[in-house]
Amino acid sequence: MTHTISNPSSLHNPVGYGYSHVASAPAADLVFVAGQYASDVEGHVVSDDFAAQVAQSFDNIGRALASEGLDFSHVVQLRTYIVGHDESKLTALLEVISRIWGDTPPTQTLLGVAALALPDMLFEVDAVAVRP
């Protein structure tokens, strides 16, 4: 394994919130995936539904990873951006993260923001992965 994800017992258990505290990748070959949103191949936002935007954004992250011969198991860090963040939006995000990573989500920073690059964007996510 090229990286480990852990949650020190001296900190709270964050898995229920969709992230882990620490990712360690000694001698890592890192891959950075720019912010992905719910875009189709022409860059148009595919839905005005928040949950659908989250799902499409992560699908796009998966495609970017695949272009480098990687998958979600190689991701060690996420940064997520939510327009008008509230608990219902957090729930939608956690469903996708749980489906992809189960009980071992990568580290994550979630930011509630007023707006993103395009007016129809409600969610954006970027990722850092470790090449094996």
Secondary structure, 3 states (H helix, E strand, C coil): CCCEEECCCCCCCCHHHCCECEEECCCCEEEEEEEECCECCCCCECCCCHHHHHHHHHHHHHHHHHCCCCCHHHEEEEEEEEECCCHHHHHHHHHHHHHHHCCCCCEEEEEEECCCCCCCCCEEEEEEEEEC
